[in-house]
Structures are given as structure tokens and as C-alpha cells.
Amino acid sequence: MSGINKVILVGHLGKDPEVRHLEGGVSVASFPLATSETYTKDGKKVEQTEWHNIVMWRGLADIAAKYLQKGKLVYIEGKLRTRSFEDKEGNKRYTTEVVAENFTMLGRKSDFDANGQGTAKAEEEQAVDFGEANPDDDLPF
């Protein structure tokens, strides 16, 4: 039996997606995502925020660059990937990222209307789903 590597996050973008184009025109977008949870400690509400490094490839990266912005609320499905790299001093470092397979924009319809003119009431919620552009593509690493 093989294992399962599945991540589901709902959070806000910490900054606009940073998009790079690799050899062969492959797009990759990356951005931090904040998830928060609230709990009570000693009778006081405490909010704890976790930051996640999100990576999107190819068509999904292009869609993210077009629609996602700092502060937007998004639902992301993907998998964990750990990779190594050398820092400026030549030390081997490791980082764990969430490689997104699809995402859904959450929030008010006015948050993501193409013309920027929201026609929805503030409490009206809408979701736009962006599935993986080509699920058969392998990642280039």
C-alpha cells in the first residue's frame, strides 16, 4: 500500500504571488499563506497564526498570478514536498512547501469580479474553483 500525502488549507495570502518562468517556459508561482486558529487560554482568547509556503506550477501558476492578491481568502488542496538547497554560505538547508493541485477563491463575489465592480451584497458568498491545469504533468524536480 502506498501512502497518502494530502493537504487542505484555508487562509489569507501574505503577499502577492511571485511568478518565475523556468526553462521551457514553465511557470511557477509562490506565496506565503496564513492560517489562524483561535482558542481560549486562562479565560482569554488567543489567536495563533501559522505560515505556509505555497507553490503552484504551470497553468495553475498563471491563474494564481492573474487572480490572487495579498489578503485574499483561498482554499488550497495539495501535497507536502520537502526539498534541499544551499544557502549563501554553502550550508545545506531544507524547506517544506505545499505544492498546490487546485485552489478555490473564497469571499465576497465583489472580491473577484473580472470588472472589479461587485454586484453582490456584502454577505453573499461565492466560490470560484481553479482545478489543476494538467494533472498528468510531472513536477520538474
Secondary structure, DSSP 8 states (H G I E B T S, - for coil): ------EEEEEEESS--EEEE-GGG-EEEEEEEEEEEEEEETTEEEEEEEEEEEEEEHHHHHHHHHH--TT-EEEEEEEEEEEEEE-TTS-EEEEEEEEEEEEEEESBGGGS-TTS---S-TT-B--EEE--S-TT-----
